[in-house]
Amino acid sequence: MDWSKCIICGTAEGALKCPATQQDGKGSQAYEDFMTNVQGLKALKSLPASICIDDDVTANDLNVHCAKWHKNCHLLFAKSKLLRAEEINARKRNVDHSGDGASTVQRKSKRVSVPDKLKCDTCIFCKKSDGVLHSCATLELDKTLREQAQALQDTDLLATIAGGDLVAIEAKYHKQCMDAFRIRYRSYKRSQATFSDSTDQSLTESRVFTEIISFIETNVEQGEYIFPLADLHKMCVTRLADLGYEKQVNKTRLKNKLLGHYQDQCQEQSVDKQTVLVFNEGLQKVLKEELKSRDFEKDALSMVHVAKVIRQEISKTEFSIFDGSFTPDCQDDSVPNSLKVLISMLLYGSNIKEQTARNSQACLTICQLIRFNSKEKPKVAEKPRHQKTKEPPLPLYIGLSVHTQTRSKKMLTHLHDLGISVSYERVLEVEDWLTNAVCERYQEEGLVCPVQVLDGVFTAGALDNLDHNPTSQTAEGSFHGTSISVFQFPTENNQGTSREPIKIPPQAHTTNPSLPDSYRIVPAIGCNTDTVNVTEAAPMEDAEPVLHEAIREENQWLEERIPVAEKDKLEKGHIMAWAAHHSARQDEVTDIPGKSVLLPLFHEKGCNDGNGQARHGSTERNNNSAKPWASTRYGGGPASFCFGQICTVELA
């Protein structure tokens, strides 16, 4: 007999287990239990499969020759199989002794009996009764089959199992039919997923597996050699969920993938019905030697392969182009997933315990700059050139932000040479597009209303002179005119409605965009009255109660602070300052921050040179009809007005 092969099936293919070589010293007991189960199954004539050992072979012979078997083959002769066979045999004997007329006592059950006409005696898939039929024994199988049948719109199967749950109607199926149904469902799910989704999911799964490998190797270097499979499986599922993929990972496939990665360096063990992966004691030494003997050529080839894959994805993937506004996810959507995986591993490592739920801003910044400066066909040029279709949001945002704050062509040119920002000419082009698009919106609506203004909230405005005298020696002029500011005050109950953002490039490009005439032309007015009507002032209320209340609050502050001041040492939470005392008594402010918008400026002065500009600024023109806002102006100060609701504003 060939003891190097499986003693059950007689083949040497696949992984063989030898109880005699186990470190727990329970090899002889495993052989004795195996022979006991074999003899019991033989006595009951219920052997699940033929074995390749003679009848006179004992457990001692198996231990001496270090007999081996496959795990699946050994499970056929488990203790549970013997107990099941004994139960079936005892049931048959009871039926034989009871006779035809005797009635057997039925087992008590909490389930309601189902009529015979609703019971399924045939396969629920093929409607045939030949072959081996398996019963549906769990409610989880019932739930899964119904969900899959509804997804596939399998009306025949849904009609067959409509009488109740599969356990109650005693549903049966052929194993081949069940496998074919599951394959059909998997094909349907794959057909529903797009190519990019499947590629990103596969790449994410590979990333998570790599992080688990890094976690294992880090702990092995620290002297930990035992890893429960349940913990590794939980890490894998949690990490996939953090990356946006809710998926059930098969434990057996994860285990086989890990064992295949480490090959002879790791083995599977069972401890208290829990599967663990155990590393050999010499693995730490092997890993250290592997790290010392670095293969630079292999590393270079690996880096070339990674760079090739990422460059292909950058060049072939189509990303959105800037259309006038930056969306919340524009940075994440502007770079391929493979590049984000690589940069994230470079910044934070590949250990699954050290990862964040989402890609950091530093990772997205580096990814966008790499895509911005990558070239399909690299050429040596004096000045860098970039395509508008390959332009991520970050370089354009930096260019617009720097030009808005500094107006410096030299600084933008320097940032462009460093590969951080778009060129100065590109910034001017985008600003020109935005100006034309805004003016087009003003012309279409017939009034000047910035796109940032919310609709349906209380809004107020302020009009005042604006004098700008530059102190720079190179300045060529100054500005003296009028500015109009609009302020909005949303609340929790009324947060307003955002207007549709503008789109670039504009439909009609013009070199000289203009505002509507109703806004930019200030009509002249005249004052033809010589009298001034002064409103009679209302009688003033008695201030004595208010004064007494203020004094009472001040005395309360002193009374509460004196005991605190007498203590030798102040503790956390003690308040001494007057401002801190009154601040702690105030209610928490939950108002939504307001919004302010500056309208286009006027060259005419608003408050010191007459009422024409003030009246024009406090007039809303909508549909070619003037609707005045409430406005006041005193002593040469700013004019204030409000619209949307009636209010009174008084400024000294």
C-alpha positions as CSV (number, residue, x, y, z in Angstrom):
1,M,0.0,0.0,0.0
2,D,1.3,3.5,-0.9
3,W,1.2,5.5,2.3
4,S,2.2,8.7,0.5
5,K,-1.3,9.0,-1.0
6,C,-4.7,9.6,0.6
7,I,-5.8,6.4,2.4
8,I,-9.4,7.1,1.5
9,C,-9.5,8.1,-2.2
10,G,-6.0,6.8,-3.1
11,T,-4.8,9.9,-4.9
12,A,-2.0,12.3,-4.1
13,E,-3.5,15.4,-5.7
14,G,-4.3,18.4,-3.6
15,A,-3.2,19.3,0.0
16,L,-2.8,16.2,2.2
17,K,-3.0,16.3,6.0
18,C,-1.0,14.0,8.3
19,P,-2.2,13.9,12.0
20,A,1.0,12.3,13.1
21,T,3.0,15.4,12.2
22,Q,0.7,17.8,14.1
23,Q,2.4,19.8,16.9
24,D,-0.5,19.2,19.4
25,G,0.4,15.5,19.8
26,K,-3.1,14.3,19.1
27,G,-2.2,12.3,16.0
28,S,-2.8,8.8,17.5
29,Q,-6.2,9.9,18.9
30,A,-7.2,11.2,15.4
31,Y,-6.4,7.8,13.9
32,E,-8.3,5.9,16.6
33,D,-11.4,8.1,16.1
34,F,-11.2,7.6,12.3
35,M,-11.0,3.8,12.6
36,T,-13.9,3.8,15.1
37,N,-16.1,5.8,12.8
38,V,-15.1,3.5,9.8
39,Q,-15.9,0.3,11.7
40,G,-19.2,1.8,12.9
41,L,-20.3,2.8,9.4
42,K,-19.3,-0.6,8.1
43,A,-21.4,-2.3,10.7
44,L,-24.4,-0.1,9.6
45,K,-23.6,-0.6,5.9
46,S,-23.5,3.1,5.5
47,L,-20.1,3.8,4.2
48,P,-20.2,7.1,2.2
49,A,-17.3,6.1,0.1
50,S,-14.8,3.2,-0.4
51,I,-11.5,3.4,1.3
52,C,-8.1,2.1,0.2
53,I,-7.0,0.3,3.4
54,D,-7.4,-3.4,4.2
55,D,-9.7,-4.7,6.9
56,D,-6.9,-5.8,9.2
57,V,-5.3,-2.3,9.3
58,T,-5.4,-0.8,12.8
59,A,-5.1,2.7,14.1
60,N,-1.5,1.9,15.3
61,D,-0.6,1.0,11.7
62,L,-1.8,4.3,10.5
63,N,0.2,6.1,13.1
64,V,3.4,4.2,12.4
65,H,3.2,4.8,8.6
66,C,2.1,8.5,9.1
67,A,-1.1,8.0,7.0
68,K,-2.4,11.0,5.2
69,W,-5.8,12.1,3.9
70,H,-7.6,15.0,2.2
71,K,-9.7,17.2,4.5
72,N,-12.8,16.7,2.4
73,C,-12.3,12.9,2.3
74,H,-11.8,12.8,6.1
75,L,-15.1,14.8,6.7
76,L,-17.0,11.9,5.0
77,F,-16.1,9.7,8.0
78,A,-16.6,12.3,10.8
79,K,-18.4,11.5,14.1
80,S,-21.5,13.4,12.9
81,K,-21.8,11.0,9.9
82,L,-21.8,8.0,12.2
83,L,-24.4,9.5,14.6
84,R,-26.6,10.4,11.6
85,A,-26.3,6.8,10.3
86,E,-27.2,5.4,13.7
87,E,-30.3,7.6,13.9
88,I,-31.5,6.6,10.5
89,N,-31.0,2.9,11.3
90,A,-32.8,3.2,14.6
91,R,-35.7,4.9,12.8
92,K,-35.9,2.2,10.3
93,R,-36.0,-0.5,13.0
94,N,-38.9,1.3,14.8
95,V,-40.9,1.4,11.6
96,D,-40.3,-2.3,11.0
97,H,-41.4,-3.3,14.6
98,S,-44.5,-1.1,14.5
99,G,-46.2,-3.0,11.7
100,D,-48.6,-1.7,9.1
101,G,-51.4,-0.9,11.6
102,A,-49.4,0.6,14.4
103,S,-49.2,4.3,14.5
104,T,-46.0,6.0,15.4
105,V,-45.7,9.0,17.8
106,Q,-44.9,12.1,15.9
107,R,-42.4,14.6,17.2
108,K,-43.9,17.7,18.7
109,S,-43.4,20.8,16.5
110,K,-44.3,24.4,16.8
111,R,-44.8,24.7,13.1
112,V,-48.3,24.6,11.6
113,S,-48.9,21.7,9.3
114,V,-49.1,22.5,5.6
115,P,-51.7,20.7,3.4
116,D,-50.4,18.0,1.2
117,K,-51.4,19.8,-1.9
118,L,-49.0,22.6,-1.1
119,K,-46.0,20.3,-0.4
120,C,-43.4,19.9,-3.1
121,D,-42.4,16.3,-3.9
122,T,-40.5,17.4,-7.0
123,C,-37.6,19.7,-7.8
124,I,-38.7,23.3,-7.5
125,F,-36.6,24.1,-10.6
126,C,-37.1,21.3,-13.1
127,K,-40.3,19.8,-11.7
128,K,-38.9,16.3,-11.9
129,S,-38.7,13.7,-9.1
130,D,-35.9,11.5,-10.4
131,G,-32.4,11.5,-8.9
132,V,-31.3,12.6,-5.4
133,L,-33.5,15.4,-4.0
134,H,-32.3,17.7,-1.2
135,S,-34.6,19.4,1.2
136,C,-34.6,23.2,2.0
137,A,-33.8,23.2,5.7
138,T,-33.1,26.9,6.5
139,L,-35.1,30.1,6.3
140,E,-32.0,31.9,5.0
141,L,-32.1,29.8,1.9
142,D,-35.8,30.7,1.4
143,K,-35.0,34.4,1.7
144,T,-32.1,34.2,-0.7
145,L,-34.0,32.2,-3.4
146,R,-36.9,34.6,-3.3
147,E,-34.7,37.7,-3.7
148,Q,-32.8,36.1,-6.5
149,A,-35.9,34.9,-8.3
150,Q,-37.4,38.4,-8.1
151,A,-34.2,39.9,-9.5
152,L,-34.3,37.4,-12.4
153,Q,-38.1,37.8,-12.8
154,D,-38.4,34.0,-12.8
155,T,-42.2,33.8,-12.6
156,D,-42.3,30.0,-12.7
157,L,-40.1,29.6,-9.6
158,L,-42.0,32.4,-7.8
159,A,-45.3,30.6,-8.5
160,T,-43.9,27.3,-7.3
161,I,-42.8,28.6,-3.9
162,A,-45.7,31.0,-3.4
163,G,-47.5,28.6,-1.0
164,G,-45.3,29.4,2.0
165,D,-41.7,29.3,3.1
166,L,-39.6,26.6,1.6
167,V,-39.1,24.8,5.0
168,A,-42.9,24.7,5.6
169,I,-43.8,23.3,2.2
170,E,-40.9,20.8,2.3
171,A,-39.4,22.1,-0.9
172,K,-36.8,19.9,-2.6
173,Y,-34.3,20.5,-5.3
174,H,-31.5,18.8,-7.3
175,K,-28.0,20.0,-6.6
176,Q,-27.4,20.5,-10.3
177,C,-30.5,22.6,-10.7
178,M,-29.5,24.8,-7.7
179,D,-26.0,25.3,-9.1
180,A,-27.4,26.3,-12.5
181,F,-29.8,28.8,-10.9
182,R,-27.0,30.4,-8.9
183,I,-24.8,30.6,-11.9
184,R,-27.6,32.3,-13.9
185,Y,-28.0,34.8,-11.0
186,R,-24.3,35.6,-10.9
187,S,-24.3,36.1,-14.7
188,Y,-27.2,38.5,-14.3
189,K,-25.4,40.5,-11.6
190,R,-22.3,40.7,-13.7
191,S,-24.3,42.0,-16.7
192,Q,-25.8,44.7,-14.5
193,A,-22.4,46.0,-13.5
194,T,-20.5,48.3,-15.8
195,F,-16.9,47.6,-16.9
196,S,-15.5,50.5,-14.9
197,D,-17.4,49.4,-11.8
198,S,-16.1,45.9,-12.0
199,T,-12.6,47.1,-12.7
200,D,-12.6,49.5,-9.7
201,Q,-14.1,46.7,-7.5
202,S,-11.4,44.2,-8.5
203,L,-8.7,46.8,-7.9
204,T,-10.2,47.6,-4.5
205,E,-10.4,43.9,-3.5
206,S,-6.7,43.5,-4.6
207,R,-5.8,46.6,-2.5
208,V,-7.6,45.2,0.6
209,F,-5.9,41.8,0.2
210,T,-2.5,43.5,-0.1
211,E,-3.2,45.5,3.1
212,I,-4.1,42.2,4.9
213,I,-0.8,40.7,3.7
214,S,1.1,43.7,5.0
215,F,-0.7,43.5,8.4
216,I,0.2,39.8,8.7
217,E,3.9,40.4,7.8
218,T,4.1,43.3,10.2
219,N,2.8,41.2,13.1
220,V,5.1,38.2,12.1
221,E,8.1,40.5,12.4
222,Q,7.0,41.4,15.9
223,G,6.8,37.8,16.9
224,E,3.1,37.0,16.4
225,Y,2.5,33.8,14.3
226,I,-1.2,32.9,14.9
227,F,-4.0,34.7,13.1
228,P,-7.7,33.7,13.5
229,L,-9.4,33.5,10.1
230,A,-12.5,35.2,11.6
231,D,-10.6,38.3,12.5
232,L,-8.9,38.5,9.1
233,H,-12.3,38.1,7.4
234,K,-13.8,40.8,9.5
235,M,-11.0,43.2,8.6
236,C,-11.5,42.5,4.9
237,V,-15.3,43.1,5.0
238,T,-14.9,46.3,7.1
239,R,-12.2,47.7,4.9
240,L,-14.3,47.0,1.7
241,A,-17.2,48.8,3.4
242,D,-15.0,51.8,4.2
243,L,-14.0,52.0,0.5
244,G,-17.6,51.9,-0.6
245,Y,-18.2,48.2,-1.5
246,E,-20.7,46.3,0.6
247,K,-19.8,42.7,-0.3
248,Q,-19.9,39.4,1.5
249,V,-16.4,37.8,1.4
250,N,-16.2,34.0,1.3
251,K,-14.1,32.8,4.3
252,T,-12.9,29.7,2.5
253,R,-11.8,31.6,-0.6
254,L,-10.0,34.1,1.6
255,K,-8.2,31.3,3.5
256,N,-7.2,29.5,0.3
257,K,-5.9,32.8,-1.2
258,L,-3.8,33.4,1.9
259,L,-2.4,29.9,2.0
260,G,-1.6,30.1,-1.7
261,H,0.3,33.3,-1.1
262,Y,2.5,31.9,1.7
263,Q,2.6,28.3,0.3
264,D,4.7,26.2,2.7
265,Q,5.3,29.0,5.2
266,C,1.8,28.9,6.6
267,Q,-0.6,26.1,7.6
268,E,-4.3,25.8,8.6
269,Q,-5.2,24.6,12.1
270,S,-8.4,24.2,14.1
271,V,-8.6,25.4,17.7
272,D,-11.9,25.0,19.5
273,K,-13.9,24.9,16.2
274,Q,-12.1,28.1,15.1
275,T,-9.9,28.1,12.0
276,V,-6.5,29.8,12.5
277,L,-3.5,30.4,10.3
278,V,-0.3,29.4,11.9
279,F,3.1,30.5,10.6
280,N,6.2,28.3,11.0
281,E,8.7,29.5,13.6
282,G,11.4,30.1,10.9
283,L,9.2,32.5,9.0
284,Q,10.6,35.5,10.9
285,K,14.1,34.6,9.8
286,V,13.0,34.0,6.2
287,L,11.4,37.4,6.0
288,K,14.4,39.2,7.4
289,E,16.7,37.4,4.9
290,E,14.3,38.3,2.1
291,L,14.4,41.9,3.0
292,K,18.2,42.0,3.2
293,S,18.6,40.2,-0.2
294,R,16.7,42.8,-2.2
295,D,16.4,42.2,-6.0
296,F,16.7,45.6,-7.6
297,E,16.0,44.4,-11.1
298,K,12.8,42.7,-10.0
299,D,11.7,45.9,-8.1
300,A,12.4,48.0,-11.2
301,L,10.3,45.7,-13.4
302,S,7.5,45.9,-10.8
303,M,7.6,49.7,-10.8
304,V,7.6,49.8,-14.6
305,H,4.5,47.6,-14.7
306,V,2.7,49.7,-12.1
307,A,3.6,52.9,-14.0
308,K,2.4,51.4,-17.3
309,V,-1.0,50.4,-15.9
310,I,-1.6,53.8,-14.3
311,R,-0.6,55.8,-17.4
312,Q,-2.9,53.7,-19.6
313,E,-5.8,54.4,-17.2
314,I,-5.0,58.1,-17.1
315,S,-4.9,58.4,-20.9
316,K,-7.9,56.2,-21.7
317,T,-10.3,57.4,-19.0
318,E,-12.5,60.5,-19.8
319,F,-13.0,62.9,-17.0
320,S,-15.3,65.9,-16.6
321,I,-14.2,69.3,-17.8
322,F,-14.6,72.5,-15.7
323,D,-17.9,74.1,-16.6
324,G,-18.0,77.1,-14.3
325,S,-18.3,75.6,-10.8
326,F,-16.5,73.0,-8.6
327,T,-18.7,70.2,-7.3
328,P,-18.1,68.6,-3.9
329,D,-16.7,65.4,-5.4
330,C,-14.9,66.9,-8.4
331,Q,-11.4,66.1,-7.0
332,D,-12.2,62.5,-6.3
333,D,-13.8,62.0,-9.7
334,S,-10.9,63.7,-11.6
335,V,-8.3,61.0,-11.0
336,P,-8.3,57.2,-11.7
337,N,-8.8,54.8,-8.8
338,S,-5.5,53.0,-9.4
339,L,-3.5,56.2,-8.9
340,K,-5.3,57.0,-5.7
341,V,-4.5,53.5,-4.4
342,L,-0.8,53.9,-5.2
343,I,-0.4,57.4,-3.7
344,S,-2.4,56.3,-0.6
345,M,-0.1,53.4,0.0
346,L,3.0,55.6,-0.5
347,L,1.7,58.2,2.0
348,Y,0.2,55.9,4.7
349,G,1.6,52.4,4.0
350,S,-0.4,49.3,3.1
351,N,-1.3,48.1,6.6
352,I,-5.1,47.7,6.9
353,K,-5.0,49.0,10.5
354,E,-3.5,52.4,9.4
355,Q,-6.0,53.3,6.6
356,T,-8.6,56.0,6.6
357,A,-12.2,55.7,5.5
358,R,-11.7,58.2,2.6
359,N,-8.8,59.4,0.6
360,S,-7.1,62.4,2.3
361,Q,-6.7,65.8,0.7
362,A,-2.9,65.3,0.4
363,C,-3.5,62.1,-1.6
364,L,-6.0,63.9,-3.9
365,T,-3.6,66.9,-4.4
366,I,-0.7,64.7,-5.4
367,C,-2.9,62.6,-7.7
368,Q,-4.3,65.7,-9.5
369,L,-0.8,67.2,-10.0
370,I,0.5,63.8,-11.4
371,R,-2.4,63.7,-13.9
372,F,-2.0,67.4,-14.8
373,N,1.7,67.0,-15.6
374,S,1.5,63.5,-17.3
375,K,2.1,63.4,-21.0
376,E,1.0,60.6,-23.4
377,K,4.0,61.2,-25.6
378,P,6.7,63.0,-23.5
379,K,8.6,65.7,-25.4
380,V,11.4,67.9,-24.2
381,A,10.0,71.5,-24.5
382,E,11.1,74.8,-23.1
383,K,7.6,75.6,-21.7
384,P,5.2,73.1,-20.3
385,R,2.0,72.6,-22.2
386,H,-1.2,71.1,-20.9
387,Q,-4.4,70.0,-22.6
388,K,-7.7,71.5,-21.3
389,T,-9.4,68.0,-21.5
390,K,-6.7,66.6,-19.1
391,E,-7.0,69.5,-16.6
392,P,-8.0,68.4,-13.0
393,P,-9.8,70.9,-10.7
394,L,-6.8,71.7,-8.4
395,P,-4.4,73.5,-10.8
396,L,-7.2,75.6,-12.1
397,Y,-8.4,76.4,-8.6
398,I,-4.9,77.4,-7.6
399,G,-4.5,79.7,-10.6
400,L,-7.9,81.4,-10.1
401,S,-7.3,81.8,-6.4
402,V,-3.8,83.3,-6.7
403,H,-4.8,85.7,-9.5
404,T,-7.8,86.9,-7.5
405,Q,-5.8,87.6,-4.4
406,T,-2.5,89.0,-6.0
407,R,-3.2,89.9,-9.6
408,S,0.4,88.9,-10.2
409,K,1.4,87.5,-13.6
410,K,4.9,86.8,-12.4
411,M,3.7,84.5,-9.5
412,L,1.3,82.6,-11.8
413,T,4.0,82.1,-14.3
414,H,6.3,80.7,-11.7
415,L,3.7,78.3,-10.3
416,H,3.0,77.2,-13.9
417,D,6.6,76.4,-14.5
418,L,6.7,74.4,-11.3
419,G,3.7,72.3,-12.5
420,I,1.4,73.4,-9.7
421,S,-1.0,75.9,-11.5
422,V,-2.4,76.5,-15.0
423,S,-0.8,79.2,-17.1
424,Y,-1.6,82.9,-16.8
425,E,-3.2,82.9,-20.2
426,R,-5.5,80.0,-19.2
427,V,-6.6,82.0,-16.1
428,L,-7.4,85.0,-18.2
429,E,-9.4,82.9,-20.6
430,V,-11.5,81.3,-17.8
431,E,-12.1,84.7,-16.2
432,D,-13.2,86.1,-19.6
433,W,-15.6,83.2,-20.0
434,L,-17.0,83.7,-16.5
435,T,-17.5,87.4,-17.2
436,N,-19.3,86.8,-20.5
437,A,-21.5,84.0,-18.9
438,V,-22.5,86.3,-16.0
439,C,-23.4,89.1,-18.3
440,E,-25.4,86.8,-20.5
441,R,-27.4,85.7,-17.4
442,Y,-28.0,89.3,-16.5
443,Q,-29.2,90.1,-20.0
444,E,-31.5,87.1,-20.1
445,E,-33.1,87.9,-16.7
446,G,-33.2,91.7,-17.3
447,L,-31.7,92.5,-13.9
448,V,-28.4,92.2,-12.1
449,C,-28.7,89.3,-9.6
450,P,-25.6,87.3,-8.8
451,V,-25.9,83.5,-9.0
452,Q,-24.8,83.2,-5.3
453,V,-28.0,84.9,-4.2
454,L,-30.6,82.5,-2.7
455,D,-34.2,82.6,-3.6
456,G,-37.0,83.0,-1.0
457,V,-35.1,84.4,2.0
458,F,-35.0,87.8,3.7
459,T,-32.6,90.1,1.9
460,A,-31.2,93.5,2.8
461,G,-28.9,95.9,1.0
462,A,-26.5,98.7,1.7
463,L,-25.3,101.5,-0.6
464,D,-22.3,103.7,0.1
465,N,-19.4,105.6,-1.4
466,L,-16.2,103.7,-2.3
467,D,-12.9,105.5,-2.5
468,H,-9.8,103.6,-3.4
469,N,-6.5,105.5,-3.5
470,P,-3.6,103.1,-4.2
471,T,-0.4,103.8,-2.4
472,S,1.8,101.9,-4.9
473,Q,4.4,104.1,-6.8
474,T,3.4,102.3,-10.1
475,A,-0.3,103.0,-9.7
476,E,-1.8,104.8,-12.7
477,G,-5.2,105.9,-11.2
478,S,-7.7,105.7,-8.4
479,F,-11.4,104.8,-8.1
480,H,-14.2,106.9,-6.5
481,G,-17.6,105.6,-7.0
482,T,-20.5,103.6,-5.4
483,S,-20.8,100.1,-4.1
484,I,-23.9,98.1,-3.4
485,S,-23.8,95.1,-1.0
486,V,-26.6,92.6,-0.6
487,F,-27.0,90.6,2.6
488,Q,-29.2,87.5,3.0
489,F,-30.3,85.9,6.3
490,P,-31.4,82.3,5.9
491,T,-33.0,80.5,8.9
492,E,-33.4,76.8,9.9
493,N,-37.0,76.8,8.6
494,N,-36.2,78.8,5.5
495,Q,-32.7,78.1,4.1
496,G,-33.6,79.4,0.6
497,T,-33.2,77.8,-2.8
498,S,-29.9,77.9,-4.7
499,R,-30.0,79.3,-8.3
500,E,-28.8,77.4,-11.3
501,P,-25.0,77.9,-11.7
502,I,-23.6,79.5,-14.8
503,K,-21.9,77.3,-17.5
504,I,-18.8,78.0,-19.5
505,P,-17.8,78.5,-22.2
506,P,-20.7,81.0,-22.8
507,Q,-23.0,80.6,-25.9
508,A,-22.0,83.9,-27.5
509,H,-18.5,85.1,-26.8
510,T,-18.0,88.8,-27.0
511,T,-14.9,91.0,-26.3
512,N,-16.9,93.7,-24.6
513,P,-19.6,92.3,-22.3
514,S,-22.0,94.8,-20.8
515,L,-24.5,95.0,-18.0
516,P,-28.3,95.7,-18.6
517,D,-29.1,99.3,-19.3
518,S,-31.6,99.3,-16.4
519,Y,-28.6,98.8,-14.0
520,R,-25.7,100.7,-15.5
521,I,-27.5,103.9,-16.6
522,V,-28.2,106.2,-13.6
523,P,-31.1,108.6,-14.3
524,A,-30.9,112.1,-13.1
525,I,-33.5,113.4,-10.5
526,G,-34.4,116.7,-9.1
527,C,-35.7,117.9,-5.8
528,N,-38.6,120.5,-6.2
529,T,-39.6,120.9,-2.6
530,D,-38.5,123.5,0.0
531,T,-40.2,122.0,3.1
532,V,-39.1,119.1,5.3
533,N,-41.6,117.0,7.1
534,V,-40.3,115.8,10.5
535,T,-42.0,112.9,12.1
536,E,-43.2,113.5,15.6
537,A,-41.0,111.5,18.0
538,A,-42.8,108.9,20.1
539,P,-42.7,109.4,23.9
540,M,-39.8,107.7,25.6
541,E,-40.4,104.9,28.0
542,D,-39.3,105.0,31.6
543,A,-35.8,103.6,31.8
544,E,-35.9,103.0,35.6
545,P,-37.0,99.2,35.4
546,V,-34.3,98.5,32.8
547,L,-31.7,100.2,34.9
548,H,-32.7,98.2,38.0
549,E,-32.5,94.9,36.0
550,A,-29.0,95.8,34.8
551,I,-27.8,96.6,38.3
552,R,-29.2,93.4,39.6
553,E,-27.3,91.4,37.0
554,E,-24.0,93.2,37.9
555,N,-24.6,92.5,41.6
556,Q,-25.3,88.8,40.8
557,W,-21.9,88.6,39.0
558,L,-20.1,90.0,42.0
559,E,-22.0,87.7,44.5
560,E,-21.1,84.6,42.5
561,R,-17.4,85.6,41.9
562,I,-16.5,86.5,45.5
563,P,-16.6,82.9,46.8
564,V,-14.5,81.8,43.8
565,A,-11.9,84.6,44.4
566,E,-11.5,83.5,48.1
567,K,-10.3,80.0,47.0
568,D,-6.5,79.3,47.1
569,K,-6.6,77.5,43.8
570,L,-8.9,77.9,40.9
571,E,-10.3,74.7,39.3
572,K,-11.5,73.9,35.8
573,G,-14.9,75.5,35.2
574,H,-14.5,78.5,37.6
575,I,-15.3,81.8,35.9
576,M,-13.9,85.1,37.1
577,A,-14.1,87.6,34.2
578,W,-17.2,89.7,33.6
579,A,-17.3,88.9,29.9
580,A,-17.0,85.1,30.5
581,H,-19.8,85.3,33.1
582,H,-22.3,86.9,30.8
583,S,-21.1,84.7,27.9
584,A,-21.9,81.6,29.8
585,R,-25.4,82.8,30.5
586,Q,-26.3,83.3,26.9
587,D,-28.1,80.7,24.9
588,E,-26.3,78.8,22.2
589,V,-26.6,80.4,18.8
590,T,-27.9,78.0,16.1
591,D,-28.6,80.5,13.3
592,I,-27.3,79.7,9.9
593,P,-24.5,82.0,8.7
594,G,-25.6,84.8,6.5
595,K,-24.4,85.5,3.0
596,S,-23.1,88.7,1.5
597,V,-22.7,89.6,-2.2
598,L,-21.1,92.7,-3.8
599,L,-22.9,94.0,-7.0
600,P,-21.0,95.6,-9.9
601,L,-19.6,99.0,-8.9
602,F,-20.7,102.4,-10.2
603,H,-18.4,105.3,-11.2
604,E,-21.1,107.8,-9.9
605,K,-20.9,108.7,-6.2
606,G,-23.9,107.6,-4.2
607,C,-24.4,109.6,-1.1
608,N,-22.5,112.9,-1.2
609,D,-23.3,114.2,-4.6
610,G,-27.1,114.0,-4.7
611,N,-29.9,111.5,-4.5
612,G,-29.8,110.1,-8.1
613,Q,-27.4,107.2,-7.3
614,A,-29.1,106.5,-4.0
615,R,-32.5,106.3,-5.6
616,H,-31.2,104.2,-8.5
617,G,-29.5,101.8,-6.1
618,S,-32.6,101.3,-4.0
619,T,-34.8,100.4,-7.0
620,E,-35.4,96.9,-8.2
621,R,-36.1,96.5,-11.9
622,N,-38.0,93.4,-12.8
623,N,-39.8,92.9,-16.1
624,N,-39.1,96.5,-17.0
625,S,-41.1,97.8,-14.0
626,A,-39.5,99.8,-11.2
627,K,-40.4,98.6,-7.6
628,P,-38.8,100.8,-5.0
629,W,-37.3,99.3,-1.8
630,A,-37.6,101.0,1.5
631,S,-34.6,103.2,1.9
632,T,-33.3,105.9,4.2
633,R,-30.2,108.2,4.3
634,Y,-29.1,110.6,7.0
635,G,-26.2,113.0,7.4
636,G,-24.2,111.9,4.3
637,G,-24.0,108.3,5.7
638,P,-24.7,105.1,3.8
639,A,-28.1,104.4,2.3
640,S,-29.7,101.2,3.5
641,F,-32.6,99.3,1.9
642,C,-34.3,95.9,2.1
643,F,-36.6,93.9,-0.2
644,G,-38.6,90.8,-0.1
645,Q,-40.2,91.9,3.2
646,I,-41.2,95.4,4.5
647,C,-38.8,96.8,7.1
648,T,-37.6,100.1,8.5
649,V,-33.9,100.9,8.6
650,E,-32.4,103.9,10.4
651,L,-28.7,104.8,10.2
652,A,-27.2,107.9,11.8
